[in-house]
Amino acid sequence: MTQASILAPGNAAATSSDVVVPAGETVTVGLYSATADAFPNSIQMYIYQATPGADNLVSTLGNYNRSTVLVGPGTFRIKRTAYTGPAFGAFSEV
């Protein structure tokens, strides 16, 4: 399994790089901190699937749902809204 940072830790609004999942494949995505800071209960990042139009919200990551498995085919991205507190990012694992 190979892990990669797709969204650098921060607390400003940002969007991850695209996660392309081929047909029949899976990719795990989740939250991480570069330090040992605890996840605040209020942190949420949103997983969107790219479409020919507006992206579709397909899942939410947060303190109680820190990772999920994406099933292909699809192109996904994680959006972080601005918040106050420790810096968190997102990773993918193939």
PyMOL commands that set and color helices and strands:
alter all, ss='L'
color gray80, all
select strands_A, chain A and resi 3-10+14-15+19-21+26-32+44-49+56-62+67-71+74-80+88-93
alter strands_A, ss='S'
color yellow, strands_A
deselect
rebuild
show_as cartoon
